[in-house]
Amino acid sequence: MNFTMGSDTASDGVREQYFSLGEIPGVLWTPAPDRNTANGTPDHADAPGIATVQPRPLIFMGHGGGQHKKAPGIVARARRFVTECGYAAASVDVPNHGDRPQDERYAAIVAENQARIAAGADTAPLIASFQALVSRQTVTEWRQTLDALQQLDHVGEGPVGYWGVSLGCGLGLPFVAAEPRVRAAVLGLGGASAPETEESARKITIPVEFLMQWDDERIPREAGLRLFDAFGSPDKALHANSGKHMDLPRHEVDSNVRFFRRHLGVG
Amino acid sequence: MNFTMGSDTASDGVREQYFSLGEIPGVLWTPAPDRNTANGTPDHADAPGIATVQPRPLIFMGHGGGQHKKAPGIVARARRFVTECGYAAASVDVPNHGDRPQDERYAAIVAENQARIAAGADTAPLIASFQALVSRQTVTEWRQTLDALQQLDHVGEGPVGYWGVSLGCGLGLPFVAAEPRVRAAVLGLGGASAPETEESARKITIPVEFLMQWDDERIPREAGLRLFDAFGSPDKALHANSGKHMDLPRHEVDSNVRFFRRHLGVG
């Protein structure tokens, strides 16, 4: 597949490059060459006991349903992974999202799902079947994206982390289960609502930080707890915060940053 | 009651003073007068957007069963609250623990509990009845301790945080429910195994960070989740980590530090 780099800009210590791999549009964030702070030490030099890793770790990020590779929550986290950890971060549009063409198979399910959310009906089974369908495509796409990005000099073949909640969790589970380069994963806002989901979770044995919203109106609490319980990881942590599906507290990003630093070191 | 200060030492930026209030022995940790770092800025000056609070906040800490006011886990956390937040921290011996005389009413229950742990039997109901009994005494003692400590010039009447897990959770619940000076609490390694426990939790409406061990051999998972669910707090977070009762990961202290800084500011 054809891998081409597009627009290349930098701001506040973060270099942002668009790329495309075949028909998959993506964005790569890396430390800008002048990322050192005024006093000459990198932003992440305050990490006692955290190993510096070369080549730098890469966080691959899966966006939420109806969102895209540059959704504000993705960009904000990517910038923190770059500036506070010295990592690379990348995200691509999921099929039927962002700059990708509408896919009729998916669009019908999405429309049906929106209708169920509006009606307050149970959306879990439909979401699960949608995610199972899309993930057959994304697992391959995302692995190919890693192959391409790791050939770039300023990325390299360092350890990979995965970050994804909601749709990013549903698609992330089979990806993380299949991809040995991923060494630590933040997942969440998802539940064990289909047998495939739980099956993927059981195959995952890397450290996992799992985010739940205690009053999630879309994911039944029991399904979230069952998914957390299913992870095969000896080192896993559940962070459940009060609030609904979209109320994930901002300070969980601090926790995600520290989680990746503990498990991937700093770049 | 007679309040007297005892031995007064300082090391690594932390002043440590023994005190006694009537028959209750305790320890107070505060920033040592020379706590500024080499470059002249306090250790906690790196907190963007976190309010500086005067008088300084105080973290009152409840120790675990069989432990005492200077158990390593208490001292280590107290020192971090002092050096990283500029707080005061204090802990007292629970009746029948540490430097306090053996109390026959409690000793019999403790012995029975040890036997049940050794036999792998269900200890939850016994622990709950023990904690209910002791807390009738400790709620009063701890409130009187706050009264006394807050009269010290280097403590003052700032906001109070509570930290306590296991026995420190069982005794902390009715204390936090009763004491309006407590504005944020870290609790955990406890479960809703008695009606009083759940009742206290419902009365608590301040921010709570609740620590669970997912494979706790002493607290049934269901009882831990039910206790978390019972908190009346609109802002509550559950952190459940893989591992047994005594395996609380060290990095949760980082999280506790940030939790208190968010809710109490820095001193």
Interface residues (C-beta under 8 A of the other chain):
Chain A: M212 W214 L225 F228 D229 S233 P234 D235 K236 A237 L238 H239 A240 N241 S242 P249 H251 D254 S255 R258 R262
Chain B: M212 W214 L225 F228 D229 S233 P234 D235 K236 A237 L238 H239 A240 N241 S242 P249 H251 D254 S255 R258 R262
